[in-house]
Amino acid sequence: MLIKLGKSLLMAILILSLTGCGSLNKMQAKQIEEKLSEMYDGEKFEVLALGNRFGTLTNDTVTAFVKSKKNGCCV
């Protein structure tokens, strides 16, 4: 009984810890789209994927795959 309760609690903690990632991804995607739009004279961009946050000292870098909404070219 105690083992089952422990497993359920661990699973709940893991699931709740992942919910913050979705909002972080949306926030960073919006920041990337805005910065690219500023750099490229108002051209609109769409973030396709984000990743590779690990491996840096402060985890303040991210790799993004982005495409232009105008011509669909991936960057």
Stockholm file with secondary structure:
# STOCKHOLM 1.0

chainA/1-75         MLIKLGKSLLMAILILSLTGCGSLNKMQAKQIEEKLSEMYDGEKFEVLALGNRFGTLTNDTVTAFVKSKKNGCCV
#=GR chainA/1-75 SS CHHHHHHHHHHHHHHHHHHHHHHHHHHHHHHHHHHHHHHTTTCCEEEEEEECCTTSSSCCCCEEEEEETTTCCBC
#=GC SS_cons        CHHHHHHHHHHHHHHHHHHHHHHHHHHHHHHHHHHHHHHTTTCCEEEEEEECCTTSSSCCCCEEEEEETTTCCBC
//
